[in-house]
Amino acid sequence: MGVRWVVSLLAQAVAVIFLVATSSFFLLQVIPGDPASVVAGLDADSATVERVRQSMGLDRPLHQRYFEWISGVSRGELGVSHVQRRPVEDLIRDRLPVTIRLAGFALLLSLLLGLGMAVIASAHSAGTTLTRLLEYGAFAFPQFWVALILLYFFSFRLGWLPMFGVEERGSMILPAVALALPNAAVVSRTARASLRELLQGNHALAARALGIPKSRVFLIHLLPLAMIPVLPVLAIQAGYLLAGAIVVEQVFGLPGLGRLTLSAIVQRDLPLIQGIIVVFGLAFPLLNASADFLVGLLWPRLRHGQSS
Amino acid sequence: MSDLRRREGGGGAILALTVLVALGGAALLADRIVPDPLTQNLGAMLLAPFTQGHLLGTDHLGRDVLSRLLHGARSSLIVSIGSAGLAALIGTTLGMVSAVDRRGVLDRALQIGNDAILAFPTILLAITVAMVLRPGRYQVTMTLAIVFSPVLYRVSRVEARRVIQKEFYQVSRMLGTGRFMRIVLHLLPNVLPQVLVQTASLAAIAIGTEAALSFLGLGTQPPHPSWGLMLSDARRYLVQAPMLSIFPGLAAAILAFCFQFLSDYLAERFHAVE
């Protein structure tokens, strides 16, 4: 049963990736503007444009290019960038570490912040009000705006942290905080709701009846259980973190996947955009499947009926 | 105690609604109550708030900030209400259709399509569509509607399935009520509360997303003022005129806050009814 469960999780992920790869291919075919004439330059004559088109392989029929693309994706090859004339997977590999470091840092931060907020809220009624205010704030203020304001105060005014780039120490702190805040609010909301339910449950009552101190019941007995709904939420949020990184990287001038995406768009570098969409599309189902897997692994009772 | 709480929440909800209506009204009447947001005055650049008749100061081209904020509110409101409303229409319809599909083929197909859309990060899909359709605020509205509809599809499908299992629905079916009438009479009224909750929450998300896309140059296009565009201009003057950066973000936060607050209030209300 366990094997079938893992296989079904993987099969779902593969199906979604296939769909994303297919739709990104066809979506980008209908974009107005001819990539061949962009590459050939503004003052190229029609013969040159035609030659460029041939060298880019764009003169071949659509279905042929599609099957080439899909089989390439399954081998991990994402085509060659029109503009930079390098394999797309190499370009992405160069930029990915910065984004992953940023998103990973932000994910960790949001988990800690969110759980902290949930614990404070559950411990005291004044804490609930404070946490709810914080949650609303984290939701409502646009991420990139928080990034700008943090930049202004901590870099310009106080001079504590570096402004741009990745070279200096601590350069990841502000971007990660800006990126983490909305996620922390989501984590806190989820954990808070599940803690509230658990606190009223028999589990908590029994533990208290056995004479275990309140704080111990709370932290050791209930907090791990409250994590069950948090994990899948965190997986979804991790995907959004990657997307949020596009904007935050722009504000802080970090050379990550986000900057690569924007320059690919400006330059109409279709293979690169396709490749980035696939990488993002890959992240979502994989993160979801791993969250489901983790939940099922830690709490086997929940393995069935996970599918929807 | 819980009764008191609910009443407190009610006051907050009325306040949120009032702010929304006031902002909406101000955005609608912006042409009458504030100067033209496009008029440049290079003699009065980067003025501080409360100077020379500019309540919130001027930007780097001497344009009135308050006026740009109110006109920018139009973009935010069009995109947020438009996209959440459209998503509610699409998602709820498909969700209920999916729930009543007895053979399950359509249901399956819709679910897979749903997952595929969910797999696309919002910003990335918005960027792609902005490329296909050229950037603009109506394009952003369409994109966000597509991105948001899975949320409402899921919610309404789950709620509808719950209703289908109830006796009154089965009785109605046995009495020969047609499928369409069953959807309209039995499913829609029971699905609507949760749809409303989610729609308000999505409108809140749309505010920030519109701002982010415009900030990147992929959303609202000049000369239409937008809070995201204001921020992308203001960013270059962060040191000289930090207030220029602060106002649009605050405005976006207030609007998003109101929508989110309404959503939570509705959620609590409807939960209490159950």
Interface residues (C-beta under 8 A of the other chain):
Chain A: Q12 A15 V16 I17 L19 V20 S23 S24 L27 L28 V30 I31 P32 Y136 G137 F139 A140 F141 P142 Q143 F144 W145 V146 L148 I149 L151 Y152 F156 G239 Y240 L242 A243 G244 I246 V247 Q250 V251 T261 L262 I265 R268 I273 I276 I277 F280 G281 F284 P285
Chain B: I112 G113 D115 A116 L118 A119 F120 P121 T122 I123 L124 I127 T128 M131 V132 R134 A204 I207 G208 A211 A212 F215 L216 L218 G228 L231 R235 L238 V239 P242 S245 I246 P248 G249 A252 A253 I254 A256 F257 Q260 F261
